[in-house]
Amino acid sequence: MIHKGLDNVYVKESKICYIDGEASKLFYRGYSIEELASHSTFEETTYLLIYGWLPTRSQLDQFTHQLESYRTLEPQFLDLIRKLPTKSDPMDVLRTAVSALGVYDPQPMTDDTTARINKGLMILAKVPTITAAFQRLRTGDDPIPPKGHLTHAAEFLYMLTGREPDPYDIHVMDVALILHAEHEMNASTFACTVTASTLADMYSVITSGIGTLRGPLHGGANEAALKTVLDVGDASNAESYVVDALEHKRRIMGFGHRIYKTWDPRYLILKKLAGELALKKDQTKLFDTALAIETSARKHLKGTPIFPNVDSYSGIVFHMLGIETDLFTPIFAMSRISGWTAHAIEYLEANRLIRPKALYVGKIDLPYTPIDSRGGKA
Ligand SMILES: CC(C)(COP(=O)(O)OP(=O)(O)OC[C@H]1O[C@@H](n2cnc3c(N)ncnc32)[C@H](O)[C@@H]1OP(=O)(O)O)[C@@H](O)C(=O)NCCC(=O)NCCS
């Protein structure tokens, strides 16, 4: 039996994340995504995902300081980012940079769980700094070092512009990071788990995740969803766009999900934030166009299990925060490293090398043909 796409294949038992795709439910360590988005912070959620419980105030303070202490980039490391072509895709820069962090670690390999977690947290903390530094370098500006006492969300927004970010923008970014922090055994988390199962170092683990997230079927859908809204341009064009797309078997980006066959609970939270942000930023036309696409798509996809997913509004939210479109997937990574680290650590607690099989359907026992007698094809 071949499980192409590994649909419905369980690779481990887990206490990290539970999704009920029929009931529109998502839980991190037993806490609903709605509770976490309303009451938690990205730092607290990361602690919860990795250690398994909500931290006390002193545990959270210590954890926050630990992340702060990791955020700054060493000058020689920053020089390396300066040397990368400014036309590079930010995800390629991130993949290269995280891999290179391992070269600067005198002891990248470790069997110790605490050391592995600390390395995961160090990478997590540096990703906003790397992403913001590259964004500034490619626009001819000098990178801005972290302020030192801001949150993961606020530091990133600050390092992009050098201006103290608006508190509401920080809130929106923080919630977006919480929503993207974890999602069970998705493709990038599986890639991290496979790499961890070989007992490779955490730099290799996270680099595998970044490489997998890079693909348009995984991390890139929010960019595509935003592009659709910008191309459609006005709510009045939405209906004809949707009809034409469906007639020509083109997918509506930001719709459909392998697990959710109803509303993606993250979409519901982001849509509300997007509406508020649109009013605040005077971008109601963008939001109204997205709403009109959604309404038309729901009308024409009625009776199917294709509902809007998290990506239908996340790109719009990041766009309204003034963030360049090709930074959306690095933002996804700067959040998802929490889930990747949590799953790698959990898998290693009862490790078994991941080594599936391929069903061989080729020939065997072929006679070896001398080079001058070959036809050049199989
Ligand atoms: C995410 C996604 C890959 C999940 O797909 P899946 O569960 O594997 O489902 P399939 O790709 O097998 O599609 C099943 C059917 O639904 C249709 N479908 C799925 N998503 C669709 C969409 N966004 N728009 C229109 N039709 C869609 C397919 O065309 C297919 O129809 P068919 O059976 O007539 O050929 C898919 O929904 C998609 O490509 N969505 C757009 C990209 C996106 O938003 N990705 C972000 C996910 S968080």
The ligand as a MOL file (V3000), in Angstrom:
LIG
                    3D

  0  0  0     0  0            999 V3000
M  V30 BEGIN CTAB
M  V30 COUNTS 48 50 0 0 0
M  V30 BEGIN ATOM
M  V30 1 C -4.1300 23.5210 0.2870 0
M  V30 2 C -4.4510 22.5180 -0.8000 0
M  V30 3 C -3.1590 22.0810 -1.5100 0
M  V30 4 C -5.1120 21.3060 -0.1300 0
M  V30 5 O -5.5680 20.4970 -1.0890 0
M  V30 6 P -6.0060 18.9660 -0.8840 0
M  V30 7 O -6.7540 18.7570 0.3620 0
M  V30 8 O -4.8160 18.1240 -1.1000 0
M  V30 9 O -7.0640 18.8430 -2.0140 0
M  V30 10 P -6.7800 18.6040 -3.5330 0
M  V30 11 O -5.6140 19.3860 -4.0240 0
M  V30 12 O -6.7460 17.1130 -3.7270 0
M  V30 13 O -8.1120 19.1960 -4.1870 0
M  V30 14 C -9.3800 18.5530 -4.0800 0
M  V30 15 C -10.3690 19.2440 -5.0070 0
M  V30 16 O -10.6530 20.5500 -4.5040 0
M  V30 17 C -10.2920 21.5360 -5.4750 0
M  V30 18 N -9.6630 22.6450 -4.7740 0
M  V30 19 C -8.8310 22.5550 -3.7160 0
M  V30 20 N -8.4550 23.7800 -3.3440 0
M  V30 21 C -9.0530 24.6520 -4.1930 0
M  V30 22 C -9.0310 26.0610 -4.3020 0
M  V30 23 N -8.2830 26.8020 -3.4900 0
M  V30 24 N -9.7500 26.6260 -5.2770 0
M  V30 25 C -10.4780 25.8690 -6.1180 0
M  V30 26 N -10.5550 24.5360 -6.0550 0
M  V30 27 C -9.8340 23.9230 -5.0990 0
M  V30 28 C -9.2970 20.8510 -6.3970 0
M  V30 29 O -9.2460 21.4690 -7.6570 0
M  V30 30 C -9.7960 19.4470 -6.4130 0
M  V30 31 O -10.8900 19.4190 -7.3090 0
M  V30 32 P -11.1210 18.1500 -8.2650 0
M  V30 33 O -11.3180 16.9870 -7.3220 0
M  V30 34 O -12.3040 18.5270 -9.0540 0
M  V30 35 O -9.8710 18.0200 -9.0660 0
M  V30 36 C -5.4220 23.1260 -1.8440 0
M  V30 37 O -6.6560 23.4110 -1.2450 0
M  V30 38 C -4.8660 24.3720 -2.5210 0
M  V30 39 O -4.0830 24.2680 -3.4750 0
M  V30 40 N -5.2600 25.5920 -2.0360 0
M  V30 41 C -4.7610 26.8210 -2.5790 0
M  V30 42 C -3.4170 27.1700 -1.9630 0
M  V30 43 C -3.5270 27.5390 -0.5060 0
M  V30 44 O -4.3320 28.3660 -0.1200 0
M  V30 45 N -2.6420 26.9230 0.3030 0
M  V30 46 C -2.5580 27.2300 1.7180 0
M  V30 47 C -2.9500 26.0870 2.5730 0
M  V30 48 S -2.9110 26.5830 4.2780 0
M  V30 END ATOM
M  V30 BEGIN BOND
M  V30 1 1 1 2
M  V30 2 1 2 3
M  V30 3 1 2 4
M  V30 4 1 2 36
M  V30 5 1 4 5
M  V30 6 1 5 6
M  V30 7 2 6 7
M  V30 8 1 6 8
M  V30 9 1 6 9
M  V30 10 1 9 10
M  V30 11 2 10 11
M  V30 12 1 10 12
M  V30 13 1 10 13
M  V30 14 1 13 14
M  V30 15 1 14 15
M  V30 16 1 15 16
M  V30 17 1 15 30
M  V30 18 1 16 17
M  V30 19 1 17 18
M  V30 20 1 17 28
M  V30 21 1 18 19
M  V30 22 1 18 27
M  V30 23 2 19 20
M  V30 24 1 20 21
M  V30 25 1 21 22
M  V30 26 2 21 27
M  V30 27 1 22 23
M  V30 28 2 22 24
M  V30 29 1 24 25
M  V30 30 2 25 26
M  V30 31 1 26 27
M  V30 32 1 28 29
M  V30 33 1 28 30
M  V30 34 1 30 31
M  V30 35 1 31 32
M  V30 36 2 32 33
M  V30 37 1 32 34
M  V30 38 1 32 35
M  V30 39 1 36 37
M  V30 40 1 36 38
M  V30 41 2 38 39
M  V30 42 1 38 40
M  V30 43 1 40 41
M  V30 44 1 41 42
M  V30 45 1 42 43
M  V30 46 2 43 44
M  V30 47 1 43 45
M  V30 48 1 45 46
M  V30 49 1 46 47
M  V30 50 1 47 48
M  V30 END BOND
M  V30 END CTAB
M  END
